[in-house]
């Protein structure tokens, strides 16, 4: 059965007692990529204290002149932290609770077998991406991983567990679990706590995952033929991070052997049916816009397109989310404080992001804008869109109930199609794992 070979209970490194976890834990490196001020604030908050900040490469700095020196410092710090005993190893799953306002998201730390992960569009492996992978984005990330002693995971992987058989029974027994860590998270990140899952509880987790991977149960759940390859894990957040781990593993396995620790990757598994798990769109932000985007859209979609100006960002969001039936709607912000709702009938894709992304790619190729970035959060998009030369593309929310069904039946979604929560809700680094 697929589930018997695609995951295992982890060996995890945690900061030793006495380390200030509020400074240790920082947000996923692929957040705030257009807001270096956020990362400067993190650096001020951390100072010289032991911190995962010194072990990661914030992607806001990818492509900067000091990238190679930064990678060298990261790898030196990993070796130093290990030599100085700042990290302590333990075996077994960790149950994680992330408090986000009045919500608590529940997860479980496991290791996934990269031999059982394929990130291609045609993937039929037990571990699959939920969105397209941009292979060209992997090289700088592989450079960080190559020579690193540790991995620090910000990957959130989904299981489709409507009966809540895997994670929720552990949460119901939280009071009986050994608490491993708990801390407030910086800059509006909420709070996180981790608990040891040992013995019989771990065995229950394994049995429940095996049951989810039963081929007949899987086929019935998705309405597919009984011989359809089972997908047990769907990569939600951190798709390119896991793809980097896979690409690196494929490059070294011939020389290090199949029992090497880099064959596995540490992830947090979350039930897609967790009420605290909220999906958010990933918007697009165009830089250096020199051509009227609205006119370009009209030329692209012709009579299928409508463009309606509205008085505010709130009105734009309301119209976008209210779109139903065969009509797709997206918002446009800018130049300046102009807000518009773009409607498209008979769209070429079932998702608005699938309709817009090819248009945006062509728009940039033809010189209409210099480049684009992916922005988490409505407020961040609206703020950044007000800058000279910028135009924001506000995309609608993807229903999480449709996600795994779409992946099983149609393959990965377009790249950066959705986000599991707003930027501040992303995973903060606490745990680490040896990969050498």
Buried (B, 14 or more C-beta within 10 A) or exposed (E): BBBEEBBBBBBBBBBEEEBEBBBBBBBBBBBBBBBEEBBEBBBEBBEEEBBBBBBBBBBBBBEEEEBEEBBEBBBEBBEEBBEEEBBEEBEBBBBBBBBBEEBBBBBBBBBBBBBBBBBBEEBEBBBBBBBBBEEEBBEBBBBBBEEBBBBBBBBBBBBBBEEBBBBBEBBEEEEEBEEBBBBEBBEEBBBBBBBBBBEEBBEBBBEBBBBBBBBEEBBEBBEBEEEBBBBBBBBBBBBBBBBBBBBBBEEBBEEEEEEBBBBBBBBBBBBBBBEBBBBBBBBBBBBBBEEEBBEBBBEBBEEBBBBEEBEEBEBBBEBBEEBEEEEBBBBBBBBEEEBBBBBBEEBEBEBBBBBBBEBBEEBBEEEBBEEBBBBBBBEBBBBBBEBEEBBBBBBBBBEBEEBBBBBBEEBBBBBBBBBBBBBBBBBBBBBBBBBE
